[in-house]
Each structure stands twice: as structure tokens, then as C-alpha cells.
Amino acid sequence: MNIVPSPSFSFKLLLPKYWSVWFAFGLLALIVNLLPFSALRLLGRGIGSLAMLAMKRRKGIAKQNLKLCFPEYSAQECDELVKTNFKYTGMALIETGMAWFWPEWRVKRLATIVGKERLLEQEKNGRGVLVVCSHHLNLEMTARIFSQFAKGYGVYRPNSNPVYEFVQHRGRTRCGHQMIDRKDVKSMLKVLKNGQRLWYLPDHDYGVKNSVFAPFFAVEQAASTAGSSVLIDATKCAVMSGVTVSENSHYTLYIGEDLSGRFERRNPVKAASILNQELEGMIRRDVPAWMWLHKRFKTRPEGLSGVYA
């Protein structure tokens, strides 16, 4: 199994061109550890509101995604959801700092887990679990909460900036998780066959290669990864979802039931459809908390026009 190693420190990371990155992470670590959560929440949401003024293109993408997924929503409802989505986006920066730099006691004080027994039961039975997560904007906190009771392997994309990568890798692995490169399917299969947990995010549009088209909310043909079917077919793993909802200054991680009995072998379209249905339920727990700024429907079936201006 090939684990992504922690980047080694070298003096080239101290070159002046990287000082701004060190300063940004140092300031983030200082802020999240000095301020109370109530102040951090106000700060994060304020950053998001300011970002909406500058990111007009992304604002349009988010609104279009919401219109496509929820045609029953009025224009005013979509506008309100977009505003809230940007507040969550700003808070995601603060939550990344919390997840990477907070001590364990602060995370425990704000977190509740619902359904962890069913996940741990799979471990007792020696069965691997494909933990299906979504690109909710508090994803880094979700991973940190999972580390309290169920460590595992994340599918990892290294950052091209060496200082950012140095901090990011340590932030995501400091509490016991390990990372596998997103292109290393063999290691993913080994994790599941060895009875361990693999965190997997199949909710974005990853392009036409290795994708199938399946329903996602009101969009009948949304590009969805076919890799889910490969992992499930080859390992006979359990398939369980995990999503965190932030409410009243508290985080609740919800772990779903095992979905593996619903899948058919060598049927990637059905596998994508089942997972998309599960993802829809996860998103509906808090609609504006998902990453609507992403071009979820950029890949279209042949013959259909694009949906983004």
C-alpha cells in the first residue's frame, strides 16, 4: 500500500517567495486558537459576505446550480441560499484552521456523533468501509471529528505550492488519518480489502473520463464517477455516508446505514444513482452548506448544450 509521505522540511521552504504563505497559515493558527468560537463564526461569515462581492462569476455558478437542482425554488429563494452559501464558504477557511490547529479538547466540546456504532461494528467484523462524504464546506471538520473514533485513509490531491502542501498534509494527518494519492486505485482497493476505512467524495463533476451519467436532484443526466462501482465490486466493502451539520454553534456528524446490499455488480450507472440519492439526502440536511460554487454540471452528454454562461 502506497501512503503519501509527509513532505520533508527543507530550507528552500524559507525562501522569500513563500513568506506570505507562512504568514497566512501562522495568522490563521493564531486567530483560531485565541478567539472564542462565537467570534470565529462571525469572522468567517463576514469573510464570506465580502467574498461574494468579489466573486461575481462564482455567485452566478452557485445560483445556476441551485436553479437546476431545485426548479421549484423562486429566484428570491435561490438568492438567499447563495448568500448563505458564501457565508459558509468564508467559515470554511476558519474551520480549516480549527481542524488543522485546534487541540483535541476544543473539537470534542463542539462535536456530537450520531450512528458511530454502526460504523465501528463493521470494523469488529473485519469489513472495509467506503465512507461516502460530500463536499460540504465544513469537510475539514468532518475529517477531524472522524479522527476521534474512526481513523482511516483519505483520497488525497497534493498542492503544487510546497509550503501549502507541507502544512496541509500535516494538518490532515496529525490526528491519525493517512493519505492515498487520488490516482492510486490499487492502494484504495488494498485499504478496503484489509478491512479499513477509505474516505471517498463522489459528488463532483470529475470530467467525462471514467464517468457515467446519472440523476442528481432535478438534473437527469449528471456526470458521476464510475470509480465507486469499481471499488465496491472488487472489495465487497460496506458503503456508509458521513456528513456534518453545523447548527447553534455545534457540529453533528451523521453516519448513515450500510448501502452495500443495494448495489449490482458491474453496473456503474446504478451505483452512481444510488450514491447520488444518498448524497442528495446528505445535502438536504443543510442545502446552502454544500459547495454550490463548483461547476457540478460542466460535463454534458453528447448533443446537449452547456448550462453555464
C-alpha positions as CSV (number, residue, x, y, z in Angstrom):
1,M,0.0,0.0,0.0
2,N,1.5,3.3,-1.0
3,I,0.8,6.0,1.5
4,V,1.5,9.7,0.6
5,P,4.5,10.5,2.8
6,S,4.6,13.7,4.9
7,P,6.7,16.3,3.0
8,S,10.1,16.9,4.5
9,F,11.2,20.3,5.7
10,S,14.0,22.0,3.7
11,F,15.5,25.4,3.9
12,K,14.1,26.2,0.4
13,L,10.7,26.5,2.1
14,L,12.0,29.6,3.8
15,L,12.7,31.5,0.6
16,P,11.1,34.9,0.5
17,K,8.6,33.9,-2.2
18,Y,6.9,31.6,0.4
19,W,6.8,34.1,3.3
20,S,3.3,35.1,2.5
21,V,2.1,31.5,2.8
22,W,3.8,31.0,6.1
23,F,2.4,34.3,7.4
24,A,-1.2,33.4,6.3
25,F,-1.1,30.0,8.0
26,G,0.6,31.4,11.1
27,L,-2.1,34.1,11.3
28,L,-4.9,31.5,10.8
29,A,-3.5,29.3,13.5
30,L,-3.2,32.3,15.9
31,I,-6.7,33.5,15.2
32,V,-8.5,30.2,15.7
33,N,-6.6,29.4,18.9
34,L,-7.1,32.8,20.5
35,L,-10.7,33.7,19.6
36,P,-13.8,32.1,21.1
37,F,-15.9,30.1,18.6
38,S,-18.7,32.8,18.6
39,A,-16.2,35.3,17.3
40,L,-14.7,32.9,14.8
41,R,-18.2,32.2,13.5
42,L,-18.8,36.0,13.0
43,L,-15.4,36.4,11.4
44,G,-15.9,33.5,9.0
45,R,-19.3,34.6,7.8
46,G,-18.1,38.1,7.4
47,I,-15.3,36.9,5.2
48,G,-17.8,35.0,3.1
49,S,-20.1,38.0,2.7
50,L,-17.1,40.1,1.4
51,A,-16.1,37.3,-0.9
52,M,-19.5,37.3,-2.6
53,L,-18.9,40.9,-3.6
54,A,-15.7,40.0,-5.4
55,M,-16.6,36.5,-6.8
56,K,-19.4,37.5,-9.1
57,R,-18.7,34.7,-11.5
58,R,-18.9,32.0,-8.8
59,K,-22.0,33.7,-7.5
60,G,-23.6,33.1,-10.9
61,I,-22.5,29.5,-10.9
62,A,-24.0,28.8,-7.5
63,K,-27.3,30.3,-8.5
64,Q,-27.4,28.3,-11.7
65,N,-26.7,25.1,-9.8
66,L,-29.5,25.8,-7.4
67,K,-31.9,26.6,-10.2
68,L,-31.0,23.3,-12.0
69,C,-31.3,21.2,-8.8
70,F,-34.3,22.9,-7.3
71,P,-36.5,24.2,-10.1
72,E,-39.3,24.7,-7.6
73,Y,-37.3,27.4,-5.8
74,S,-38.1,31.0,-6.6
75,A,-35.4,33.4,-7.8
76,Q,-35.5,35.1,-4.4
77,E,-35.1,31.7,-2.6
78,C,-32.1,31.0,-4.7
79,D,-30.6,34.4,-4.0
80,E,-30.9,33.8,-0.2
81,L,-29.4,30.4,-0.5
82,V,-26.4,31.8,-2.4
83,K,-25.9,34.5,0.3
84,T,-25.9,31.8,3.0
85,N,-23.6,29.6,0.9
86,F,-21.0,32.4,0.7
87,K,-21.2,32.8,4.5
88,Y,-20.4,29.1,4.8
89,T,-17.6,29.5,2.3
90,G,-16.0,32.1,4.4
91,M,-16.5,29.9,7.5
92,A,-14.8,27.1,5.7
93,L,-11.5,29.0,5.9
94,I,-11.9,29.3,9.7
95,E,-13.0,25.7,10.0
96,T,-9.9,24.5,8.1
97,G,-7.8,26.3,10.8
98,M,-9.8,24.7,13.5
99,A,-9.4,21.3,12.0
100,W,-5.7,21.6,11.5
101,F,-4.6,23.6,14.5
102,W,-7.1,23.1,17.3
103,P,-6.3,20.9,20.3
104,E,-8.5,17.8,20.7
105,W,-10.5,19.1,23.7
106,R,-11.9,22.0,21.7
107,V,-13.1,19.7,18.9
108,K,-14.7,17.3,21.4
109,R,-16.5,20.1,23.1
110,L,-18.3,21.2,19.9
111,A,-18.9,17.8,18.3
112,T,-21.6,15.1,18.5
113,I,-21.6,11.8,16.5
114,V,-24.8,10.0,15.5
115,G,-24.5,6.5,14.3
116,K,-20.9,5.8,15.1
117,E,-21.8,2.3,16.5
118,R,-22.8,1.1,13.1
119,L,-19.5,2.2,11.6
120,L,-17.4,0.6,14.4
121,E,-19.5,-2.6,14.0
122,Q,-18.0,-3.1,10.5
123,E,-14.5,-2.8,12.0
124,K,-15.3,-5.6,14.5
125,N,-16.4,-7.8,11.6
126,G,-13.2,-7.1,9.7
127,R,-15.0,-5.5,6.8
128,G,-13.7,-2.5,4.9
129,V,-15.9,0.6,4.7
130,L,-16.2,3.0,1.8
131,V,-17.1,6.2,3.7
132,V,-19.0,8.4,1.3
133,C,-18.6,12.1,2.1
134,S,-19.7,15.2,0.3
135,H,-18.1,18.5,-0.5
136,H,-19.8,20.2,2.4
137,L,-17.9,23.3,3.2
138,N,-17.1,22.0,6.7
139,L,-15.4,18.9,5.3
140,E,-12.1,19.5,7.1
141,M,-14.0,19.5,10.4
142,T,-15.8,16.3,9.4
143,A,-12.5,14.6,8.9
144,R,-11.2,15.9,12.2
145,I,-14.3,14.6,14.0
146,F,-13.9,11.2,12.4
147,S,-10.3,11.0,13.7
148,Q,-11.7,11.0,17.2
149,F,-13.1,7.5,16.9
150,A,-12.5,6.1,13.4
151,K,-9.2,6.8,11.7
152,G,-8.8,5.9,8.1
153,Y,-7.4,6.8,4.7
154,G,-8.3,9.9,2.7
155,V,-8.1,10.2,-1.1
156,Y,-5.5,13.0,-1.5
157,R,-4.6,15.6,-4.0
158,P,-1.3,17.3,-3.2
159,N,-0.9,21.1,-3.5
160,S,1.5,22.5,-6.0
161,N,2.8,25.1,-3.6
162,P,5.4,23.3,-1.4
163,V,4.7,25.3,1.8
164,Y,1.0,24.9,1.4
165,E,1.5,21.2,0.9
166,F,3.8,20.9,3.9
167,V,1.1,22.5,6.2
168,Q,-1.9,20.8,4.5
169,H,-0.5,17.2,4.8
170,R,0.4,17.7,8.4
171,G,-3.0,19.3,9.2
172,R,-4.9,16.3,7.7
173,T,-2.7,13.6,9.2
174,R,-1.9,15.0,12.6
175,C,-4.6,13.0,14.4
176,G,-4.1,9.6,12.7
177,H,-5.5,9.7,9.2
178,Q,-3.3,8.7,6.3
179,M,-3.4,9.8,2.7
180,I,-3.6,7.9,-0.6
181,D,-3.0,9.6,-3.9
182,R,-6.3,10.1,-5.8
183,K,-4.8,8.2,-8.8
184,D,-3.6,5.2,-6.8
185,V,-6.6,2.9,-7.2
186,K,-4.6,-0.2,-6.2
187,S,-3.9,1.2,-2.7
188,M,-7.6,2.2,-2.3
189,L,-8.5,-1.4,-3.1
190,K,-6.0,-2.7,-0.6
191,V,-7.4,-0.5,2.2
192,L,-10.9,-1.8,1.7
193,K,-9.8,-5.4,1.3
194,N,-7.8,-5.1,4.5
195,G,-10.9,-4.2,6.5
196,Q,-10.0,-0.5,6.8
197,R,-11.9,2.8,6.0
198,L,-11.5,4.8,2.9
199,W,-12.9,8.3,2.7
200,Y,-14.4,8.9,-0.7
201,L,-16.1,12.0,-2.3
202,P,-18.1,11.1,-5.4
203,D,-20.3,14.3,-5.6
204,H,-18.3,16.5,-8.0
205,D,-18.0,16.5,-11.8
206,Y,-14.6,15.0,-12.5
207,G,-14.9,15.1,-16.3
208,V,-16.0,12.8,-19.0
209,K,-13.3,10.2,-18.5
210,N,-14.3,7.3,-16.2
211,S,-17.7,8.9,-15.7
212,V,-21.3,7.8,-16.2
213,F,-24.5,9.9,-16.3
214,A,-27.0,9.5,-13.5
215,P,-29.7,11.6,-11.9
216,F,-28.7,14.2,-9.3
217,F,-31.6,16.2,-7.9
218,A,-33.6,17.5,-10.8
219,V,-30.8,17.0,-13.3
220,E,-31.5,13.7,-15.1
221,Q,-28.0,13.2,-16.6
222,A,-25.3,14.5,-14.3
223,A,-21.7,13.3,-14.8
224,S,-20.9,11.0,-11.9
225,T,-17.7,9.0,-11.2
226,A,-17.7,5.3,-12.3
227,G,-15.0,4.6,-9.8
228,S,-17.4,3.9,-7.0
229,S,-18.6,0.7,-8.8
230,V,-15.1,-0.5,-9.2
231,L,-14.2,-0.1,-5.6
232,I,-17.4,-1.7,-4.3
233,D,-17.4,-4.6,-6.8
234,A,-13.8,-5.6,-6.2
235,T,-13.8,-5.5,-2.4
236,K,-17.4,-6.2,-1.3
237,C,-17.0,-3.4,1.3
238,A,-19.7,-1.7,3.3
239,V,-20.8,1.6,1.9
240,M,-21.8,4.3,4.5
241,S,-22.2,8.0,4.4
242,G,-20.9,10.7,6.7
243,V,-21.9,14.3,6.8
244,T,-21.6,17.1,9.4
245,V,-24.2,19.7,10.1
246,S,-23.4,22.9,11.9
247,E,-26.2,24.3,14.0
248,N,-26.4,26.5,17.1
249,S,-22.5,26.6,17.4
250,H,-22.3,22.8,17.4
251,Y,-21.3,20.2,14.9
252,T,-23.2,16.9,14.5
253,L,-21.7,14.2,12.4
254,Y,-24.4,11.8,10.9
255,I,-23.3,8.4,9.8
256,G,-25.7,6.5,7.5
257,E,-26.7,2.9,7.2
258,D,-24.8,0.4,5.1
259,L,-25.9,0.7,1.5
260,S,-23.9,-2.2,0.0
261,G,-26.8,-4.5,-0.3
262,R,-28.4,-2.2,-2.9
263,F,-25.6,-2.4,-5.5
264,E,-25.4,-4.6,-8.5
265,R,-22.1,-6.0,-9.8
266,R,-20.7,-4.3,-12.9
267,N,-23.5,-1.7,-13.0
268,P,-21.7,1.7,-12.6
269,V,-24.8,3.7,-13.6
270,K,-26.9,2.1,-10.9
271,A,-24.1,2.5,-8.4
272,A,-23.8,6.2,-9.3
273,S,-27.6,6.6,-9.0
274,I,-27.6,5.1,-5.5
275,L,-24.8,7.2,-4.3
276,N,-26.3,10.3,-5.8
277,Q,-29.5,9.6,-3.9
278,E,-27.6,9.3,-0.7
279,L,-25.7,12.5,-1.4
280,E,-29.0,14.3,-2.1
281,G,-30.2,13.3,1.4
282,M,-26.9,14.5,2.9
283,I,-27.2,17.8,1.1
284,R,-30.8,18.3,2.1
285,R,-29.8,18.3,5.8
286,D,-28.4,21.8,5.1
287,V,-28.7,22.9,1.5
288,P,-26.6,26.0,1.5
289,A,-23.7,24.2,3.3
290,W,-22.7,22.3,0.1
291,M,-20.1,23.6,-2.4
292,W,-22.5,25.1,-4.9
293,L,-19.7,27.3,-6.3
294,H,-18.3,24.3,-8.2
295,K,-19.4,23.7,-11.8
296,R,-21.2,20.5,-10.9
297,F,-22.8,20.1,-14.4
298,K,-19.9,21.2,-16.7
299,T,-19.7,17.8,-18.4
300,R,-22.8,17.2,-20.5
301,P,-24.0,14.2,-22.5
302,E,-23.2,14.4,-26.2
303,G,-25.6,16.6,-28.0
304,L,-26.7,18.6,-25.0
305,S,-25.5,22.3,-24.6
306,G,-23.7,23.6,-21.6
307,V,-25.6,25.1,-18.7
308,Y,-23.1,27.8,-17.7
309,A,-22.8,31.1,-19.5
